[in-house]
Amino acid sequence: MQLTVYWVVEKKKGYGKMRKKLFRRVVSITMAGLMAFTASFSDFSGTLMAKADTNAQPGDLSAATDYGLVDNVQDGVILHCWNWSYSNISANMEAIAEAGYSAVQTSPIQAAKEGTTGKSVGTNWWVYYQPAGFWIDNSGNSALGNKAEFKAMCDKAEQYGIKVIVDVVANHVGNKTGNNFADTVDPEIKNDASMVHTVTENSNYSTRYENTQKCICNCPDLNTGNSKIQNKVLSFLKECIDAGADGFRFDAAKHIETAEETGGFASQFWPTVVNGAKSYYKEKTSGNLYCYGEILDNLAS
């Protein structure tokens, strides 16, 4: 589990320039097992501020200028809306802009191995990090919402000049028992041995081979060096971009090999997926896609 901590500066008249200087860097601290929540997936999100947006109209882009938010995600501050539903993020969009956040980050929006509606966050948050495959969950069983609600949230964010970052799980898929596939995992992945790595669990986090070619958390490890997996991930990122996403955070990025690895297991995953998504975003929006990855420690990183 992770907690992301950010700087917040209250917006006041005459302090626009000072606020921008304070927001020159994204501050993100990832910690494991720090907090426990007991609310359900469907009601966890709270309210950032009591005031929700009631004034912005569809297509009204002047709000972006009104709040003076930076356009470059790296120069601003990301609000990690951990387990917030799309509708709750939308309802608080004006408050988010007023607080000075230039981007919001969602929980993974891929179809999870099981439904999350009505389940406890404290004991089930990890379900989002065990996907069934690479498509936006539109089953109606996700407490985050459906694809139409995600797109509506992205449209609302654009009205305020807020970017939307999507958490992506590309390293592995959901398990059943041990390293076995969950029943709901994409059949094409389950039935093609070339798309997965050995079922052996990672036993040595000090080596790049173990980190990238073996399983973590008893989840089936995807062969991210396989072009079929790369194309599935890229197709998902394009689906997110089409719906309004402006960037991606890659979960377990340390466990996906790079093109510079030695030892015979280097791959083109990152150039293919990230560069492909950036080019696609540029074609559609003329803007720059923002991407970053998760590394929990500095061992063999």
C-alpha positions as CSV (number, residue, x, y, z in Angstrom):
1,M,0.0,0.0,0.0
2,Q,1.2,3.5,-0.6
3,L,0.7,7.0,0.9
4,T,1.6,9.9,-1.3
5,V,2.4,13.2,0.5
6,Y,2.3,16.5,-1.2
7,W,2.9,20.2,-0.4
8,V,-0.3,22.3,-0.3
9,V,-0.3,26.1,-0.3
10,E,-3.5,28.0,0.2
11,K,-4.4,30.2,-2.8
12,K,-4.9,33.9,-2.0
13,K,-5.2,36.9,-4.1
14,G,-1.8,38.4,-5.1
15,Y,0.1,35.2,-4.4
16,G,-0.1,33.5,-7.8
17,K,3.6,34.0,-8.6
18,M,4.7,32.8,-5.2
19,R,2.5,29.8,-5.4
20,K,4.0,28.7,-8.7
21,K,7.5,29.0,-7.3
22,L,6.5,26.7,-4.4
23,F,5.0,24.2,-6.8
24,R,8.1,23.8,-9.0
25,R,8.6,20.1,-8.0
26,V,6.3,17.1,-7.5
27,V,6.9,15.7,-4.1
28,S,5.9,12.0,-3.8
29,I,6.8,9.8,-0.8
30,T,5.8,6.2,-1.2
31,M,5.5,4.1,1.9
32,A,4.4,0.6,2.5
33,G,1.9,-0.4,5.2
34,L,1.6,3.0,6.8
35,M,-2.1,3.4,7.1
36,A,-5.2,1.2,7.5
37,F,-8.6,2.2,6.3
38,T,-12.0,0.7,7.2
39,A,-14.3,2.5,4.9
40,S,-15.7,0.7,1.8
41,F,-14.2,1.2,-1.7
42,S,-17.4,2.9,-2.7
43,D,-17.5,5.6,0.0
44,F,-13.7,6.1,0.7
45,S,-12.6,9.5,-0.7
46,G,-14.0,12.0,1.7
47,T,-14.2,15.6,0.7
48,L,-11.2,17.7,0.0
49,M,-13.1,20.8,0.8
50,A,-16.7,21.4,1.6
51,K,-17.2,23.5,-1.6
52,A,-17.8,21.4,-4.7
53,D,-17.9,22.7,-8.2
54,T,-21.2,24.2,-9.3
55,N,-20.1,26.9,-11.7
56,A,-17.9,25.4,-14.4
57,Q,-19.7,24.6,-17.6
58,P,-18.7,22.1,-20.2
59,G,-16.2,23.5,-22.6
60,D,-15.3,26.4,-20.2
61,L,-11.5,26.4,-20.3
62,S,-11.1,29.8,-18.7
63,A,-10.9,28.1,-15.2
64,A,-7.4,26.9,-16.1
65,T,-6.3,30.5,-16.3
66,D,-8.3,31.6,-13.3
67,Y,-6.5,29.1,-11.0
68,G,-3.1,29.7,-12.5
69,L,-2.2,26.0,-12.6
70,V,1.0,25.0,-14.3
71,D,0.7,23.0,-17.6
72,N,3.8,20.8,-17.0
73,V,3.0,18.1,-14.5
74,Q,6.7,18.0,-13.3
75,D,6.4,21.7,-12.3
76,G,3.3,21.2,-10.3
77,V,1.8,19.1,-7.6
78,I,-0.1,15.8,-8.0
79,L,-3.0,15.0,-5.7
80,H,-3.0,11.2,-5.2
81,C,-6.8,10.4,-5.1
82,W,-6.1,6.9,-3.7
83,N,-9.3,4.9,-4.0
84,W,-11.4,7.9,-4.8
85,S,-14.2,7.2,-7.3
86,Y,-14.3,9.1,-10.5
87,S,-17.5,10.8,-9.4
88,N,-16.0,11.9,-6.1
89,I,-12.9,13.4,-7.9
90,S,-15.2,15.2,-10.3
91,A,-17.3,16.6,-7.4
92,N,-14.2,18.0,-5.8
93,M,-12.5,19.3,-8.9
94,E,-12.9,23.0,-8.1
95,A,-11.6,22.5,-4.6
96,I,-8.7,20.6,-6.0
97,A,-7.9,23.5,-8.4
98,E,-8.3,26.0,-5.5
99,A,-5.8,24.1,-3.4
100,G,-3.3,24.4,-6.2
101,Y,-3.0,20.8,-7.5
102,S,-2.2,20.8,-11.2
103,A,-2.8,17.0,-11.5
104,V,-4.8,14.2,-10.0
105,Q,-3.7,10.5,-9.9
106,T,-6.2,7.7,-9.9
107,S,-6.0,4.2,-8.5
108,P,-5.5,1.5,-11.3
109,I,-8.5,1.7,-13.6
110,Q,-7.8,-1.7,-15.3
111,A,-10.3,-4.5,-14.8
112,A,-9.3,-6.1,-11.5
113,K,-9.3,-9.8,-10.9
114,E,-12.5,-9.4,-8.9
115,G,-15.1,-6.7,-8.2
116,T,-14.4,-4.0,-5.6
117,T,-17.8,-2.5,-5.0
118,G,-18.8,-2.5,-1.3
119,K,-15.5,-4.0,-0.1
120,S,-13.4,-2.8,2.7
121,V,-10.4,-0.6,1.7
122,G,-8.4,-1.6,4.7
123,T,-8.3,-5.3,3.7
124,N,-8.9,-5.1,-0.1
125,W,-7.0,-2.1,-1.5
126,W,-4.6,-4.5,-3.2
127,V,-7.3,-5.9,-5.5
128,Y,-6.7,-2.9,-7.8
129,Y,-3.1,-4.0,-8.1
130,Q,-4.0,-7.5,-9.4
131,P,-5.5,-6.8,-12.8
132,A,-7.3,-9.2,-15.1
133,G,-5.8,-7.6,-18.2
134,F,-5.4,-4.4,-20.1
135,W,-8.6,-2.6,-20.6
136,I,-10.6,0.1,-18.6
137,D,-13.0,-1.7,-16.3
138,N,-16.4,-1.1,-17.6
139,S,-18.1,-4.0,-15.9
140,G,-20.0,-2.0,-13.3
141,N,-18.3,-3.9,-10.5
142,S,-15.5,-1.4,-9.8
143,A,-16.0,1.0,-7.0
144,L,-14.0,3.6,-9.0
145,G,-16.8,3.7,-11.6
146,N,-17.2,2.9,-15.2
147,K,-15.5,4.1,-18.4
148,A,-18.0,6.8,-19.1
149,E,-17.6,8.2,-15.5
150,F,-13.8,8.2,-16.0
151,K,-14.1,10.1,-19.2
152,A,-16.5,12.6,-17.6
153,M,-14.0,13.1,-14.8
154,C,-11.2,13.8,-17.3
155,D,-13.5,16.3,-19.2
156,K,-14.1,18.0,-15.9
157,A,-10.4,18.1,-15.0
158,E,-9.7,19.7,-18.4
159,Q,-12.1,22.6,-17.6
160,Y,-9.8,23.5,-14.6
161,G,-6.5,22.9,-16.4
162,I,-5.9,19.8,-14.2
163,K,-4.1,16.8,-15.7
164,V,-5.2,13.2,-15.0
165,I,-2.5,10.6,-14.2
166,V,-3.5,6.9,-14.3
167,D,-1.8,4.2,-12.2
168,V,-0.9,1.3,-14.5
169,V,-0.1,-2.3,-13.4
170,A,2.0,-3.8,-16.3
171,N,4.3,-6.1,-14.4
172,H,1.9,-8.8,-13.4
173,V,-1.7,-10.0,-13.4
174,G,-4.0,-11.3,-10.6
175,N,-3.5,-14.7,-9.0
176,K,-5.8,-17.4,-7.6
177,T,-3.6,-19.5,-5.3
178,G,0.2,-19.3,-5.3
179,N,1.3,-18.2,-8.8
180,N,-1.7,-19.5,-10.6
181,F,-3.8,-17.2,-12.7
182,A,-7.1,-15.8,-11.4
183,D,-10.1,-17.1,-13.3
184,T,-10.8,-13.7,-14.8
185,V,-7.4,-13.1,-16.3
186,D,-7.3,-12.4,-20.1
187,P,-7.5,-15.9,-21.7
188,E,-5.0,-14.9,-24.3
189,I,-2.4,-14.3,-21.6
190,K,-3.3,-17.4,-19.6
191,N,-3.1,-19.7,-22.7
192,D,0.1,-18.3,-24.2
193,A,3.2,-19.4,-22.2
194,S,5.4,-16.9,-24.1
195,M,3.5,-14.0,-22.4
196,V,4.6,-15.0,-18.8
197,H,7.8,-15.6,-17.0
198,T,8.6,-18.5,-14.7
199,V,6.2,-19.1,-11.8
200,T,9.2,-19.0,-9.4
201,E,8.9,-16.4,-6.8
202,N,11.6,-13.7,-6.5
203,S,14.0,-14.8,-3.7
204,N,16.8,-12.3,-4.2
205,Y,16.0,-8.6,-4.5
206,S,19.6,-7.7,-4.9
207,T,19.8,-9.0,-8.5
208,R,18.2,-7.5,-11.6
209,Y,17.5,-10.9,-13.0
210,E,15.4,-12.0,-10.0
211,N,13.7,-8.6,-9.8
212,T,12.6,-8.6,-13.5
213,Q,12.2,-12.2,-14.5
214,K,10.5,-13.8,-11.5
215,C,7.2,-13.3,-9.7
216,I,6.5,-10.8,-6.9
217,C,3.7,-11.2,-4.3
218,N,2.8,-14.6,-5.8
219,C,1.3,-13.0,-8.9
220,P,1.9,-14.4,-12.4
221,D,4.8,-12.3,-13.8
222,L,4.2,-11.0,-17.3
223,N,7.0,-11.4,-19.9
224,T,7.3,-7.7,-20.5
225,G,10.0,-8.5,-23.1
226,N,7.3,-10.1,-25.3
227,S,6.0,-7.9,-28.1
228,K,2.5,-9.2,-27.5
229,I,2.5,-8.0,-23.9
230,Q,4.0,-4.7,-24.9
231,N,1.3,-4.2,-27.5
232,K,-1.5,-5.0,-25.0
233,V,-0.1,-2.4,-22.5
234,L,0.3,0.2,-25.2
235,S,-3.2,-0.4,-26.5
236,F,-4.5,0.1,-22.9
237,L,-2.6,3.4,-22.6
238,K,-4.1,4.6,-25.9
239,E,-7.5,3.7,-24.6
240,C,-6.9,5.8,-21.5
241,I,-5.6,8.7,-23.6
242,D,-8.6,8.5,-25.8
243,A,-10.7,8.9,-22.6
244,G,-8.8,11.9,-21.4
245,A,-5.7,10.6,-19.5
246,D,-2.6,12.9,-19.6
247,G,0.0,10.6,-18.0
248,F,0.8,7.4,-16.3
249,R,2.4,6.1,-13.1
250,F,3.8,2.6,-13.6
251,D,3.4,0.3,-10.6
252,A,6.4,-2.0,-9.8
253,A,8.5,-0.3,-12.5
254,K,11.7,-1.6,-10.9
255,H,10.5,-5.1,-11.8
256,I,10.3,-4.5,-15.5
257,E,13.6,-4.8,-17.4
258,T,15.1,-2.0,-19.4
259,A,16.8,-1.9,-22.8
260,E,20.2,-1.5,-21.1
261,E,20.1,-4.6,-19.0
262,T,23.1,-7.0,-19.2
263,G,22.8,-10.8,-18.9
264,G,20.6,-11.5,-21.9
265,F,17.2,-10.3,-20.6
266,A,17.1,-6.7,-21.8
267,S,13.9,-5.7,-23.7
268,Q,12.2,-2.9,-25.6
269,F,9.3,-2.7,-23.2
270,W,9.9,0.9,-22.1
271,P,10.9,2.4,-25.5
272,T,7.9,0.6,-27.1
273,V,5.3,1.4,-24.5
274,V,6.3,4.8,-23.2
275,N,7.5,6.3,-26.5
276,G,4.5,4.8,-28.3
277,A,2.1,6.4,-25.8
278,K,3.9,9.7,-25.9
279,S,3.7,9.8,-29.7
280,Y,0.0,9.0,-29.6
281,Y,-0.7,11.6,-27.0
282,K,1.2,14.2,-29.0
283,E,-0.8,13.4,-32.1
284,K,-4.1,13.8,-30.3
285,T,-3.4,16.7,-28.1
286,S,-0.2,18.4,-29.3
287,G,0.9,18.1,-25.6
288,N,3.5,16.1,-23.7
289,L,2.5,12.9,-21.9
290,Y,3.8,12.6,-18.3
291,C,5.2,9.3,-17.2
292,Y,7.0,8.1,-14.1
293,G,7.6,4.7,-12.3
294,E,7.5,3.2,-8.8
295,I,10.7,2.1,-7.1
296,L,10.3,1.1,-3.5
297,D,14.0,0.8,-2.6
298,N,17.4,1.1,-4.1
299,L,18.4,-2.5,-4.2
300,A,19.4,-3.5,-7.7
301,S,17.5,-0.6,-9.1
